[in-house]
Amino acid sequence: MVDKEINNLINEFINYIESEKNQEKKKFWSTGDQVAKDIYSRQSPRDLDELDRVPVTAGPLNSLFANIFSFSLKDLYNNPKAWLKNYLKNYLYRFKNIPDDLYYDKELPLYLGPQLPWTLYGLKSIYFDDREPELDKRKPMLEKKEELKKIKMPDFHESGIMPLVHRMFEDVNELLNGRMKLIFPGYNRGPFGIALVLRGTQNLLLDMRTDPDFVHHLMRFLTDSRIQWEKEKSLFLKEETKKVDLWNDEVAIPTISPKYYKEFILPYEKEISENPGVGYWHSCGDTTLLARDISTLKDLTMYHISSWTNLEQAMSDAANLKIEFGLNPQKYIQNANETDIKTKVAETMKICGKVKPKAFYILLNGLDVMGNWEDNLKKLNYWHNIVKEFGKL
């Protein structure tokens, strides 16, 4: 039986996608690139020589919308109707209230929280009504190194939260009734991020110094299992293997040194870039001294540079890539005034004009519940207007 409220929301969503306002925004984006279909349908920007100004987008979190619409995040990630109904409401709210340049298509990513890849190896997911799911990390799974022998290669259908993922994918698709394409959840996390949680941060960092063979053994297992998971995903969806994302917040200075990145992490990321390919590389940490090596990943499309990173140096070292410049929302929105925003845009555009990367856009990243939301919306509007004025190329 058709759910009338969901049907009406789908109609409204499709009307917006087909609207002149949305189609006008398409000019900023290279819509054929395979990048970051996670919490929303992120796009990669067109090359700078094809644009008259730099685009800017906002990245609100589901916890923000849960606060606005008073729904449970636990329910969102476990109930197909709740997921689809609230996701469509979230998107429609974005369309109407958050001024930015993001273009939307009929692809809807089935995002079920950030914890999926770790659960494949045995960690438990803990759900909450008011915040994103977390992992039960009270004790590292690999507190003893020999425990690695007991961890099995993940099963695409049965490991971790995969039964939930398959149920949600099937039921949400049924609710969509072919009117939109639902994107299967991604594994997303880089091998080092998985290793750091399974072994424990302090243990793994000490292992790099005292037992490098174990670290390589662990990274080998995690890389092989990631590649295998992606192959099984392609077989299940009956699609060609697509480029994947590497979310790598753990890959940052000072957690690791450039030397250890080259020795323990980059070789395995390069394997994934060869098969199945990497479309998007992300770290919210400082990657200034890693950018040159990140840019060597084969056919990498887009590299996320965070607020903690030296934009000019990192972008210079990775100018062959499309750059997503992610700005800390607390510093550059919630606690910023109009002068702060104008100064940041001018500074960013000066660096962009000097370096001239292949492509570039500004992301107001990770918007959550903080301060007065109406005031934040005004600042987002001001951001958009200032980028339109000063972001010309």
Secondary structure, DSSP 8 states (H G I E B T S, - for coil): ---HHHHHHHHHHHHHHTSHHHHHHGGGEETTS---BSSSB--EE--GGG-SB--EEEEE-HHHHHHHHT--HHHHTT-HHHHHHHHHHHHHHHHHH--------SEEE----TTHHHHTTT--EE--SSS--EE--SS-TTSSGGGGGG-----TTTSTTHHHHHHHHHHHHHHHTTSSEEE-----B-HHHHHHHHH-HHHHHHHHHH-HHHHHHHHHHHHHHHHHHHHHHHHHHT-----EEEE-TTS-BTTS-HHHIIIIIHHHHHHHHHTT-EEEEE-SSB-GGGHHHHTTSTT--EEEEETTS-HHHHHHHTTTSEEEEEE-HIIIIIT--HHHHHHHHHHHHHHHHHH--SEEEEEEEEE-S-S-HHHHHHHHHHHHHHHHHH-B-
